[in-house]
Amino acid sequence: MDLFKKLEKKVKKRSKTIILPESYDERVIKAARIILKKKLAKVILISTGKPVKISNDKNLDMIDINFSKQFMNEYISIKRKKNPQFSSRQAENDLSDPLTFACMLLRNNFADAVVAGSVYETSSVIRNGISIIGLSKNNKTVSSFFLFTFPKRHRLQNRIFAYADCGVLPNPTASQLSDIAVQTSANFKKLTGITPKAAFLSFSTKGSAKDESLHKVIEAYKLTKKRAPNLKCDGELQFDAAFVPHVAERKNPGGTVKGDANVFIFPDLNSGNIAYKITERIGGAAAAGPLVQGLAKPVMDLSRGCSANDIVNMATIASLI
């Protein structure tokens, strides 16, 4: 939690504007109150007609969903690039959705980030982000990562880790795994100030097993070394060879990360998602995420089981990425 205290100090100096489209969720309203009270950011809530009980604040803006009609022509133009048959009726229906409206506001620079997902499914958040905001320059991959911190008196209380991808790409290619590693490492450095050491995880360490599924992990590592020669990374590695120094000494004595990895790149969504939930539920870590990366502007996804504090944390991160 010390990490978020540090991030909150940084974010107060930036005065960013965050859109929270799910204003009908009490957790979102509670989070908005906290954000405003702490002066972390300006907040835009999307009003859908249901009264919202929140105190007046000069840094709070309520925008009625009916104002989404101003984006009708622009939205139709966006959608017809991929679907020439896209109709005005479809556009009107889409723009009546707070998440779609929020992304159009973000696209048109009314805000700096969108944070959603307390009610919406991840697929809806990602789909709107990709179709309306688009990908960042020279990037072909949208992915996500989780940041893990640990409570006091935990043996890892002074450590911070990133896991990727645990929320978006079911079966990334070698090129996509490389993108994920580069993006996650850069964002890990930006948020924590810690030098990233990335490990491409596998059930094999440097050829200790043979299987066709290992090829993309090995290729991803090679691609990353070419693309980001200054990034400390290694692969393919079993988790213990990436995380435990004395195991690394035995299994991979000439390795780069030497059992001190802090950015873990999983070969697929199955392994990443399972590992993140084990780390959180059995390992006792606090997980922040999934933090969506690769979009031209931040559109952050929440777990539908999130708390108000989780939303505050995500808004803080969205203001910094």
Secondary structure in CASP SS format (residue, H / E / C, confidence):
PFRMAT SS
TARGET T0000
AUTHOR 0000-0000-0000
METHOD secondary structure of the structure
MODEL  1
M C 1.00
D H 1.00
L H 1.00
F H 1.00
K H 1.00
K H 1.00
L H 1.00
E H 1.00
K H 1.00
K H 1.00
V H 1.00
K H 1.00
K C 1.00
R C 1.00
S C 1.00
K C 1.00
T E 1.00
I E 1.00
I E 1.00
L E 1.00
P C 1.00
E C 1.00
S C 1.00
Y C 1.00
D C 1.00
E H 1.00
R H 1.00
V H 1.00
I H 1.00
K H 1.00
A H 1.00
A H 1.00
R H 1.00
I H 1.00
I H 1.00
L H 1.00
K H 1.00
K H 1.00
K C 1.00
L C 1.00
A C 1.00
K E 1.00
V E 1.00
I E 1.00
L E 1.00
I E 1.00
S E 1.00
T C 1.00
G C 1.00
K C 1.00
P C 1.00
V C 1.00
K C 1.00
I C 1.00
S C 1.00
N C 1.00
D C 1.00
K C 1.00
N C 1.00
L E 1.00
D E 1.00
M E 1.00
I E 1.00
D E 1.00
I H 1.00
N H 1.00
F H 1.00
S H 1.00
K H 1.00
Q H 1.00
F H 1.00
M H 1.00
N H 1.00
E H 1.00
Y H 1.00
I H 1.00
S H 1.00
I H 1.00
K H 1.00
R H 1.00
K C 1.00
K C 1.00
N C 1.00
P C 1.00
Q C 1.00
F C 1.00
S C 1.00
S H 1.00
R H 1.00
Q H 1.00
A H 1.00
E H 1.00
N H 1.00
D H 1.00
L H 1.00
S C 1.00
D C 1.00
P H 1.00
L H 1.00
T H 1.00
F H 1.00
A H 1.00
C H 1.00
M H 1.00
L H 1.00
L H 1.00
R H 1.00
N C 1.00
N C 1.00
F C 1.00
A C 1.00
D C 1.00
A E 1.00
V E 1.00
V E 1.00
A E 1.00
G C 1.00
S C 1.00
V C 1.00
Y C 1.00
E C 1.00
T H 1.00
S H 1.00
S H 1.00
V H 1.00
I H 1.00
R H 1.00
N H 1.00
G H 1.00
I H 1.00
S H 1.00
I H 1.00
I H 1.00
G C 1.00
L E 1.00
S C 1.00
K C 1.00
N C 1.00
N C 1.00
K C 1.00
T C 1.00
V C 1.00
S E 1.00
S E 1.00
F E 1.00
F E 1.00
L E 1.00
F E 1.00
T E 1.00
F C 1.00
P C 1.00
K C 1.00
R C 1.00
H C 1.00
R C 1.00
L C 1.00
Q C 1.00
N C 1.00
R C 1.00
I C 1.00
F E 1.00
A E 1.00
Y E 1.00
A E 1.00
D C 1.00
C C 1.00
G C 1.00
V C 1.00
L C 1.00
P C 1.00
N C 1.00
P C 1.00
T C 1.00
A H 1.00
S H 1.00
Q H 1.00
L H 1.00
S H 1.00
D H 1.00
I H 1.00
A H 1.00
V H 1.00
Q H 1.00
T H 1.00
S H 1.00
A H 1.00
N H 1.00
F H 1.00
K H 1.00
K H 1.00
L H 1.00
T H 1.00
G C 1.00
I C 1.00
T C 1.00
P C 1.00
K E 1.00
A E 1.00
A E 1.00
F E 1.00
L E 1.00
S C 1.00
F C 1.00
S C 1.00
T C 1.00
K C 1.00
G C 1.00
S C 1.00
A C 1.00
K C 1.00
D C 1.00
E H 1.00
S H 1.00
L H 1.00
H H 1.00
K H 1.00
V H 1.00
I H 1.00
E H 1.00
A H 1.00
Y H 1.00
K H 1.00
L H 1.00
T H 1.00
K H 1.00
K H 1.00
R H 1.00
A C 1.00
P C 1.00
N C 1.00
L C 1.00
K E 1.00
C E 1.00
D E 1.00
G E 1.00
E E 1.00
L E 1.00
Q C 1.00
F H 1.00
D H 1.00
A H 1.00
A H 1.00
F H 1.00
V C 1.00
P H 1.00
H H 1.00
V H 1.00
A H 1.00
E H 1.00
R H 1.00
K H 1.00
N C 1.00
P C 1.00
G C 1.00
G C 1.00
T C 1.00
V C 1.00
K C 1.00
G C 1.00
D C 1.00
A C 1.00
N C 1.00
V E 1.00
F E 1.00
I E 1.00
F C 1.00
P C 1.00
D C 1.00
L H 1.00
N H 1.00
S H 1.00
G H 1.00
N H 1.00
I H 1.00
A H 1.00
Y H 1.00
K H 1.00
I H 1.00
T H 1.00
E H 1.00
R H 1.00
I C 1.00
G C 1.00
G C 1.00
A C 1.00
A E 1.00
A E 1.00
A E 1.00
G E 1.00
P E 1.00
L E 1.00
V E 1.00
Q E 1.00
G C 1.00
L E 1.00
A C 1.00
K C 1.00
P C 1.00
V E 1.00
M E 1.00
D E 1.00
L C 1.00
S C 1.00
R C 1.00
G C 1.00
C C 1.00
S C 1.00
A H 1.00
N H 1.00
D H 1.00
I H 1.00
V H 1.00
N H 1.00
M H 1.00
A H 1.00
T H 1.00
I H 1.00
A H 1.00
S C 1.00
L C 1.00
I C 1.00
END
